[in-house]
C-alpha cells in the first residue's frame, strides 16, 4: 500500500468537463485544472496532464493502461476515477507504482436501472420502431395487426450479474410481473432471493436458453469479455430480446448483428458499444434495435453525486487517510 501523508492543497487534473457545481467546488478546495474542451484526451495529452499533478481524475473514456501509468511522475499518487467502473485502469500497474485508485460506486445504480427498465419495456413493444414510423410519416392509422409486439408480464427475465444495478433492475422488473432468474459468481442468500422474488441459475447457457429477455449487468473482465458470444446467441429463443446497459464488450457485436439481420432473435436494446463512440453502422439498418448514446448514468443528480464522491475521496486522501472508495487490485 502507498504511504499516505497530508497534502494541504493537492494539484488535481480533471480529464473531462464536469458539472459546474462540481468544478467550482474542486476549484475551491484544490489546485484544480479542467478540460474545458470536453474532448477525450489523446494518450500524449493524458501523459502531459499527469506531469504536474498529485491527483488525476479520469473517466471511462480514458484508457489508463500500464504504459500510461509507467509514464506518470513520482508525484502522482492518486487516480480518483469519476464513475463506478475501473476496467479502463490497469490496477496492477497502479499498485506496483504506488498509485492509489478510487471510484464512485453505487452513485448511478438507480439511474442505470431506470434506463435498463425503459429498454426492457421499449424493445418488446417496438416503441423505437413506432416512433420512427411516426417521424417518417409512415403511420397509416390503427389496425388489429399493426406494430404488434410482446407483453412483458409473465415473461422470464434473465439477469447476468446481480450486483447493485442488477438487483435494482430485478426490483423494478418484479413490479411489471416478470419472472426473474439470475446468474452471478456467488449465489445470494436464500432470504435475499425470496425478498427479491428471483431464482438462481448457475449455468449461463441455461439462463440464456430459458430467458425471454436477457439483461447484462456484470463488470468487464477477461472472464466476461464477450460473455454473450455466437454460441450463446444461438441458444436464445427466436422471440427473445437482449438488453445491454453495462459494457459493450460483453457482447460479440458481430454475432449479435448477424443474428438480428437473419431474424434469429427478436431484437435488442443497446446503450453501450464495443468501440465507443464508434457504433457499427450495420446496427442502424436493423429496425428492431433500440440504440442509445450511453445514457445509463446521464442524470444531473447522478453526475453531481459522482463528482461529490470524487471530491470526498480526494479530501480524505489529502488528509492522510484511506479514502472510502479505494479500489483494490482484482476488484470486480
ABEGO torsion letter per residue (X at the ends): XBBBBBBABBBBBBABBBBAAAAAAAAAABBBBBBAAGBBBBAAAAAAAAAABABBBBBAABBBBAAAAAABBAABABBBBBEABAAABBAAAAAAAGBBBBBBBGAAAAAAAAAAAAAAAAAAAGAAAAAAAAAAGABAEBBAABGBBBBABGBBBBBBGBBAAAAAAAAAAAAAGBBBBBBBABBBBAAAAAAAGBBBBABAAAAAAABABBBBABBBBAAABGABBAAAAAABBAABBBBBABBAAABBAAAAAAAAAAGABAEBBBABBAAOABBBAAAAABAABBBBBGAAABBAAAAAAAAAAAAAAAAAAAAGBBBAABBBBGBX
